[in-house]
Amino acid sequence: MGVVIVGAGQAGMQLAVSLREGGFEGDVTIVGQESYLPYQRPPLSKAFLSGDSDFESLEFRTPEFYVGKEITVITGEQVVDAAFDGDSGTATTDAGRVLTFDRLALAPGSTPRKLPLPGAELDGVLYLRDLEDALELKARWADAANVVVIGGGFIGLEVAAAARKAGKTVTVLEALDRLIARAVSPITSEFYRQAHERRGTSVRLGVKLERFVGGDDQVGPRVTGVELAPDADGNVEIIPADIVMVGIGVIARGDLAAKLGLETVNGAIVVNEFAETSDPRVVAAGDAVLLPHPLGGEAQVRLESVQNAVDQAKVAAATLLGKREAYHAVPWFWSDQADLKLQIAGLSTGFDSTVVRGSQDDEHFSVLYYRDGRLIAIDAVNDPSDYMAVRRALGAGANIPAELASDSAVALKTLITAGS
Ligand SMILES: Cc1cc2nc3c(=O)[nH]c(=O)nc-3n(C[C@H](O)[C@H](O)[C@H](O)COP(=O)(O)OP(=O)(O)OC[C@H]3O[C@@H](n4cnc5c(N)ncnc54)[C@H](O)[C@@H]3O)c2cc1C
């Protein structure tokens, strides 16, 4: 049996490795559109951008590793078509290569949502998803005095923090009335607004944008600013920018899945708890996937994180190996912004109460989320012990009663209670 894996990212690489670790002896081929062996994306907006790590340190594995595991990695080719003919199928790349498989695995990740404003084509209007984007951003970094970040989510705020640390004038423009609104509660959002402001970044909320402003120079039309929609008095404000980094979310790359006739919702590939798509011959994992999760209640969730890509890829590999292991790993995530380490565990969707521990003023605190008296998630800022305690509790299906957790002097790990 042979498996073709579409996408040489976090999930694709993990799937291939897990297949081998599980004793799979057939052909394993990963096809990746980028020209690089699989690498880590998180440092692109952190250490790599700040110059604290180079490309070699991003690569997951050496070329020899893949050779040793008999995993073929084809880089620089996009799978543009795939079809089944009976029990086996073929995948065709944009270079005309045709690969045969018995089982197909999709790990295509996601692509940045574009901001279709006038001036979007100006040089210096940038997105950040892959190494090429990061290199483009870095190439302009040293000469950029004014950095505007559009979108106050994790990636935007990480870039803002790195830019501020490098001494640039930084403005974050967010359309909603708070930062990181999709992932954290208003308490954590407000903390981050103040923390970025304290470090000298200007954070503007509820902003409506009009267009990117540009001027001509030797290299062609280049962005020079971002124009906001006129205020109530008709005044127009232009925020100067040498670089504009747009981080307004991502879109799942479910195009190939749709071509195969698989069920997708808003581009995301629908899978069950075994990472099987609507056609059980095809598994899928990572950012592109919409999955059921025990902590998410009835709703299916799309998790854009390293943890999900890794754990779901392991489930997908187990399914291909004929061992059915349902996905139930506790979601976790981190974001480094300046000297602030945010760690999230669980899913806070649908929370009805919170407990705050520690001190926001000291930049060392945590927010525990509860639904019907049960702990469901945590945001921990510079507080790894609270984070670890909640991750452990959720993993064990245990609770930490809110009335006990509210005493910050008591270590959370001592309060974990079994069952409900
Ligand atoms: C700048 C940045 C910072 C991040 N920081 C964090 C963080 O701090 N913590 C965290 O948990 N997560 C973070 N993430 C998210 C994390 O990197 C992703 O969740 C993870 O990479 C998802 O893995 P994936 O395999 O689904 O997708 P990807 O890693 O994106 O891999 C998908 C690959 O498939 C390729 N591909 C797509 N379609 C095809 C095709 N048809 N043929 C061939 N190749 C194809 C793509 O080009 C891509 O290389 C960050 C992401 C970015 C971009």
The ligand as a MOL file (V3000), in Angstrom:
LIG
                    3D

  0  0  0     0  0            999 V3000
M  V30 BEGIN CTAB
M  V30 COUNTS 53 58 0 0 0
M  V30 BEGIN ATOM
M  V30 1 C 3.7200 33.2060 11.4670 0
M  V30 2 C 3.0190 32.0900 12.1750 0
M  V30 3 C 3.1520 31.9490 13.5480 0
M  V30 4 C 2.5170 30.9010 14.2040 0
M  V30 5 N 2.6610 30.7840 15.5640 0
M  V30 6 C 2.0960 29.7370 16.2100 0
M  V30 7 C 2.2860 29.5630 17.6090 0
M  V30 8 O 2.9340 30.3550 18.2760 0
M  V30 9 N 1.7140 28.4770 18.2030 0
M  V30 10 C 0.9690 27.5670 17.4920 0
M  V30 11 O 0.4630 26.5920 18.0650 0
M  V30 12 N 0.7590 27.7280 16.1700 0
M  V30 13 C 1.3040 28.7820 15.5170 0
M  V30 14 N 1.1070 28.9390 14.1670 0
M  V30 15 C 0.1880 28.0140 13.4710 0
M  V30 16 C 0.8710 26.7380 13.0550 0
M  V30 17 O 2.0820 26.9870 12.4100 0
M  V30 18 C -0.0890 25.9950 12.1440 0
M  V30 19 O -1.2460 25.7110 12.8800 0
M  V30 20 C 0.5100 24.7190 11.5810 0
M  V30 21 O 1.6140 24.9960 10.7720 0
M  V30 22 C -0.5400 23.9640 10.7730 0
M  V30 23 O 0.0440 22.8600 10.1680 0
M  V30 24 P -0.5220 22.3110 8.7710 0
M  V30 25 O 0.3480 21.1700 8.4070 0
M  V30 26 O -1.9770 22.1420 8.8410 0
M  V30 27 O -0.2870 23.5010 7.7370 0
M  V30 28 P 1.0750 24.1160 7.2260 0
M  V30 29 O 2.1400 24.0000 8.2450 0
M  V30 30 O 0.7180 25.4680 6.7230 0
M  V30 31 O 1.4850 23.1840 6.0040 0
M  V30 32 C 0.7150 23.0600 4.8490 0
M  V30 33 C 1.6360 22.9460 3.6660 0
M  V30 34 O 0.9200 22.3840 2.5810 0
M  V30 35 C 1.2960 23.0280 1.3840 0
M  V30 36 N 0.2350 22.7820 0.4010 0
M  V30 37 C -1.0410 23.2230 0.4090 0
M  V30 38 N -1.7260 22.7420 -0.6340 0
M  V30 39 C -0.8740 21.9850 -1.3310 0
M  V30 40 C -0.9920 21.2360 -2.5420 0
M  V30 41 N -2.1460 21.1530 -3.2190 0
M  V30 42 N 0.1030 20.5700 -3.0090 0
M  V30 43 C 1.2820 20.6290 -2.3290 0
M  V30 44 N 1.4570 21.3350 -1.1840 0
M  V30 45 C 0.3800 22.0000 -0.6960 0
M  V30 46 C 1.4590 24.4590 1.8140 0
M  V30 47 O 2.2180 25.1920 0.8820 0
M  V30 48 C 2.1620 24.2820 3.1700 0
M  V30 49 O 3.5530 24.2250 3.0070 0
M  V30 50 C 1.7280 29.9840 13.4740 0
M  V30 51 C 1.5830 30.1360 12.0820 0
M  V30 52 C 2.2160 31.1690 11.4410 0
M  V30 53 C 2.0500 31.3160 9.9480 0
M  V30 END ATOM
M  V30 BEGIN BOND
M  V30 1 1 1 2
M  V30 2 1 2 3
M  V30 3 2 2 52
M  V30 4 2 3 4
M  V30 5 1 4 5
M  V30 6 1 4 50
M  V30 7 2 5 6
M  V30 8 1 6 7
M  V30 9 1 6 13
M  V30 10 2 7 8
M  V30 11 1 7 9
M  V30 12 1 9 10
M  V30 13 2 10 11
M  V30 14 1 10 12
M  V30 15 2 12 13
M  V30 16 1 13 14
M  V30 17 1 14 15
M  V30 18 1 14 50
M  V30 19 1 15 16
M  V30 20 1 16 17
M  V30 21 1 16 18
M  V30 22 1 18 19
M  V30 23 1 18 20
M  V30 24 1 20 21
M  V30 25 1 20 22
M  V30 26 1 22 23
M  V30 27 1 23 24
M  V30 28 2 24 25
M  V30 29 1 24 26
M  V30 30 1 24 27
M  V30 31 1 27 28
M  V30 32 2 28 29
M  V30 33 1 28 30
M  V30 34 1 28 31
M  V30 35 1 31 32
M  V30 36 1 32 33
M  V30 37 1 33 34
M  V30 38 1 33 48
M  V30 39 1 34 35
M  V30 40 1 35 36
M  V30 41 1 35 46
M  V30 42 1 36 37
M  V30 43 1 36 45
M  V30 44 2 37 38
M  V30 45 1 38 39
M  V30 46 1 39 40
M  V30 47 2 39 45
M  V30 48 1 40 41
M  V30 49 2 40 42
M  V30 50 1 42 43
M  V30 51 2 43 44
M  V30 52 1 44 45
M  V30 53 1 46 47
M  V30 54 1 46 48
M  V30 55 1 48 49
M  V30 56 2 50 51
M  V30 57 1 51 52
M  V30 58 1 52 53
M  V30 END BOND
M  V30 END CTAB
M  END
